[in-house]
Amino acid sequence: MAYVNAFAWPGGPGAPQPSVGPLPLVMYDEQFLNPATASYLLALQISPAVQNPTVAWTSSNPAVTSLQSQEPGAGGLPGDPAPTAPPAEMFVQTGTAYGAATITGSATDPVNAGATITAYHYPSIALGCRFRYQPAFAFDPDRAALMLQQSNWTGADLYDTFPSDQLGPLDPCLNSPLATPANTPEVWHAPYGGVLLPAVSLQAFTAVSVSQWQNAGTSFAPSASALLLLKTKEGRIVKVLLPIGPYEASSPGGPFPY
């Protein structure tokens, strides 16, 4: 008897039967404006279907992608515990480290069947001058903390400028060096050179390489969704989905690490 195995994620317990989603599985740190990116529900699908299979789940690197039976972020109360994954399913969530891991689901009863999936965990940003966004980023590790001070923002590897007359009291760029004169356009800045490309899917993002970077410009008109490849002050290449999305930085002169 042949068994066809695949992973899928329906988004939570009680949802309809999972359907196979795009591969690989890409997760990234949640942002306030885009929170549902750090956990999924995995299911091992066996065809022909069997009732209540016994499935063991493993992650090759729990620090990157951890597995748990309870729904991530769902706190339980006495008499009202957090939801648990249905039989043969498992929650996966981002761990404390970035990178790639292999997740395996293995059924042992009443059949022997299994499948693997590659899962990525990326850091993320939300670029912008408005409330809930962050306007400036330095991706060189020794320079990242400099972005805590407004006076350093124009020395960032990536920053946003915004017209002062459209900034409110809770916007981080108000009365900062990134507030430009009234009626000027918003601009994304990559002062060490970059190229702004059309957005790609999360799965295609994993395949974007350092060789696709171009020194096409240092300032760009914002887009509702775009892929930016930029160079840092110390020579790293960064790929990032903007304005909210994952990013990955290379070592100076090296490839993306995963």
C-alpha positions as CSV (number, residue, x, y, z in Angstrom):
1,M,0.0,0.0,0.0
2,A,1.4,3.4,-0.9
3,Y,1.3,6.3,1.5
4,V,1.6,9.9,0.4
5,N,2.9,12.1,3.1
6,A,3.0,15.9,3.3
7,F,3.0,18.8,5.8
8,A,0.3,21.4,5.9
9,W,-0.8,24.1,8.3
10,P,-4.4,25.0,8.8
11,G,-3.7,27.9,11.2
12,G,-5.2,26.5,14.3
13,P,-7.0,23.6,15.9
14,G,-10.6,23.1,14.9
15,A,-9.9,24.3,11.3
16,P,-10.9,22.2,8.3
17,Q,-8.7,19.4,7.1
18,P,-5.2,20.8,6.3
19,S,-4.2,21.4,2.8
20,V,-0.6,21.2,1.6
21,G,1.0,24.7,1.7
22,P,4.0,26.0,-0.2
23,L,7.4,24.8,0.8
24,P,9.6,25.5,2.6
25,L,7.9,26.8,5.7
26,V,9.1,30.3,6.4
27,M,8.6,31.9,9.8
28,Y,9.8,35.3,11.1
29,D,9.7,37.3,14.2
30,E,6.3,38.9,14.8
31,Q,5.7,42.6,14.4
32,F,2.7,44.4,16.0
33,L,1.2,45.1,12.6
34,N,1.9,41.6,11.3
35,P,1.6,39.2,14.2
36,A,0.7,35.8,12.6
37,T,4.2,34.9,11.3
38,A,5.9,33.0,14.1
39,S,3.9,29.8,14.6
40,Y,2.0,27.2,12.5
41,L,0.2,23.9,12.9
42,L,1.8,21.0,11.1
43,A,-0.1,17.9,10.0
44,L,1.2,14.6,8.7
45,Q,-1.2,13.5,6.0
46,I,-1.3,9.9,5.1
47,S,-3.1,8.6,2.0
48,P,-5.1,6.4,2.0
49,A,-6.2,7.9,5.3
50,V,-5.9,6.0,8.5
51,Q,-7.6,6.7,11.8
52,N,-5.7,8.1,14.7
53,P,-2.1,7.4,13.6
54,T,0.6,7.6,16.2
55,V,3.0,10.3,15.1
56,A,6.4,11.4,16.6
57,W,7.7,14.9,15.8
58,T,11.3,16.1,15.9
59,S,13.2,19.3,15.0
60,S,16.8,19.0,13.9
61,N,17.4,22.3,15.7
62,P,14.9,23.2,18.5
63,A,16.7,26.5,19.0
64,V,15.6,27.6,15.5
65,T,12.1,25.9,15.4
66,S,10.6,24.4,18.5
67,L,7.7,22.0,18.7
68,Q,4.9,21.9,21.2
69,S,1.5,20.3,21.5
70,Q,-0.2,23.4,23.0
71,E,-1.1,26.4,20.8
72,P,1.7,29.0,21.1
73,G,0.7,32.2,22.8
74,A,-2.6,30.8,24.1
75,G,-2.5,31.0,27.9
76,G,-4.5,28.6,29.9
77,L,-6.7,29.1,32.9
78,P,-8.0,26.7,35.6
79,G,-10.7,24.7,33.9
80,D,-9.9,26.3,30.5
81,P,-6.5,25.0,29.3
82,A,-4.7,26.2,26.2
83,P,-5.8,24.5,23.0
84,T,-3.8,21.5,22.0
85,A,-3.0,20.2,18.6
86,P,-5.3,17.5,17.1
87,P,-4.1,13.9,16.8
88,A,-1.2,13.5,14.4
89,E,-0.6,17.3,14.4
90,M,1.9,19.5,16.1
91,F,2.5,23.2,16.6
92,V,5.8,24.7,15.4
93,Q,7.1,28.1,16.5
94,T,10.2,30.2,16.2
95,G,12.9,29.5,18.7
96,T,15.7,31.7,20.1
97,A,18.1,31.4,17.2
98,Y,17.9,32.2,13.5
99,G,18.5,29.7,10.7
100,A,17.1,26.6,9.1
101,A,15.9,23.3,10.6
102,T,14.5,20.1,9.4
103,I,11.2,19.0,11.0
104,T,10.2,15.3,10.7
105,G,6.9,13.6,11.4
106,S,7.0,9.8,11.7
107,A,4.0,7.6,11.9
108,T,4.5,4.2,13.5
109,D,1.0,2.9,14.1
110,P,-1.1,1.6,12.3
111,V,1.3,2.3,9.4
112,N,4.9,3.3,8.9
113,A,5.1,6.6,7.1
114,G,6.9,9.8,7.4
115,A,7.8,13.2,5.9
116,T,10.2,16.0,6.4
117,I,10.0,19.8,5.8
118,T,12.6,22.5,5.9
119,A,11.6,25.4,8.2
120,Y,13.3,28.8,8.3
121,H,13.4,31.3,11.1
122,Y,14.3,34.9,10.2
123,P,14.5,38.2,12.1
124,S,12.2,40.9,10.9
125,I,11.7,44.6,10.7
126,A,8.8,47.1,10.3
127,L,10.3,50.1,8.5
128,G,8.6,53.5,8.8
129,C,8.3,56.8,10.7
130,R,4.8,56.2,12.0
131,F,3.6,54.7,15.3
132,R,4.4,51.0,15.7
133,Y,7.2,51.2,13.1
134,Q,11.0,51.7,13.5
135,P,12.6,54.3,11.2
136,A,16.3,53.3,11.2
137,F,18.3,50.1,11.2
138,A,22.0,49.2,11.3
139,F,22.6,45.5,10.4
140,D,26.3,45.4,11.4
141,P,26.2,43.8,14.8
142,D,28.6,46.4,16.4
143,R,26.5,49.3,15.1
144,A,23.0,48.1,15.8
145,A,22.8,49.6,19.3
146,L,23.6,53.1,17.8
147,M,20.0,53.2,16.4
148,L,18.7,53.7,19.9
149,Q,19.7,57.3,19.6
150,Q,17.9,59.7,17.1
151,S,21.2,61.5,16.4
152,N,22.6,58.4,14.8
153,W,19.6,57.6,12.5
154,T,21.0,59.3,9.4
155,G,24.0,57.0,9.7
156,A,21.9,53.9,9.5
157,D,22.2,51.2,6.8
158,L,18.4,51.7,6.1
159,Y,16.1,54.5,7.2
160,D,12.9,56.3,6.4
161,T,12.3,60.0,6.1
162,F,8.8,61.5,6.3
163,P,7.1,64.9,6.0
164,S,6.9,66.6,9.3
165,D,3.4,68.0,8.8
166,Q,2.0,64.4,8.6
167,L,3.7,63.1,11.9
168,G,1.7,62.7,15.0
169,P,2.7,62.9,18.7
170,L,3.3,59.1,18.9
171,D,5.3,58.8,15.7
172,P,9.0,58.1,16.4
173,C,10.2,60.5,13.7
174,L,8.5,63.5,15.2
175,N,11.1,66.3,15.8
176,S,13.8,63.9,14.7
177,P,16.5,64.2,12.0
178,L,14.2,62.0,9.8
179,A,11.4,64.5,9.8
180,T,11.6,66.4,6.5
181,P,9.9,69.7,5.5
182,A,6.1,69.8,5.0
183,N,4.7,68.4,1.7
184,T,7.9,66.5,0.8
185,P,7.5,62.8,-0.1
186,E,8.4,59.9,2.1
187,V,11.7,58.2,1.1
188,W,13.4,55.0,1.9
189,H,17.2,55.4,2.2
190,A,20.0,52.8,1.7
191,P,23.0,55.2,1.9
192,Y,25.6,52.5,1.0
193,G,23.8,51.3,-2.1
194,G,21.0,49.0,-2.9
195,V,18.4,47.9,-5.4
196,L,14.6,47.8,-4.9
197,L,12.9,44.9,-6.6
198,P,9.3,43.6,-6.8
199,A,8.2,41.6,-3.8
200,V,8.6,37.8,-3.8
201,S,6.9,35.1,-1.9
202,L,8.4,33.9,1.4
203,Q,9.5,30.7,-0.3
204,A,11.3,32.6,-3.1
205,F,12.8,34.9,-0.5
206,T,14.9,32.0,0.9
207,A,16.6,31.6,-2.6
208,V,17.5,35.3,-3.1
209,S,21.3,35.4,-3.2
210,V,24.0,38.0,-2.5
211,S,24.8,38.1,-6.2
212,Q,21.5,39.9,-6.9
213,W,22.6,43.0,-5.1
214,Q,23.2,46.0,-7.3
215,N,24.3,49.5,-6.5
216,A,21.3,50.9,-8.3
217,G,20.7,53.8,-5.9
218,T,20.7,55.1,-2.4
219,S,17.1,56.4,-2.1
220,F,13.8,54.8,-3.2
221,A,10.1,55.7,-3.3
222,P,8.2,53.5,-0.8
223,S,6.2,50.6,-2.0
224,A,3.3,48.6,-0.5
225,S,5.5,45.5,-0.8
226,A,9.0,45.2,-2.2
227,L,12.3,43.3,-1.9
228,L,15.3,45.5,-1.1
229,L,18.9,44.3,-1.3
230,L,21.2,46.8,0.4
231,K,24.8,47.1,1.5
232,T,25.8,48.0,5.0
233,K,28.6,50.3,6.2
234,E,30.9,47.3,6.9
235,G,30.1,45.6,3.6
236,R,27.4,43.1,4.5
237,I,24.6,42.5,2.0
238,V,21.0,42.4,3.5
239,K,17.9,41.2,1.8
240,V,14.6,42.4,3.3
241,L,10.9,42.4,2.5
242,L,9.5,45.8,3.1
243,P,7.9,47.6,4.7
244,I,7.2,44.7,7.2
245,G,8.9,41.3,6.7
246,P,11.9,39.1,7.2
247,Y,15.5,40.0,6.6
248,E,18.8,38.1,6.3
249,A,22.3,39.7,6.5
250,S,25.5,38.2,5.1
251,S,28.9,38.4,6.6
252,P,31.2,41.0,5.0
253,G,31.9,39.7,1.5
254,G,30.2,36.4,2.2
255,P,26.9,34.6,1.2
256,F,23.7,34.6,3.2
257,P,24.2,32.1,6.0
258,Y,21.1,30.0,5.5
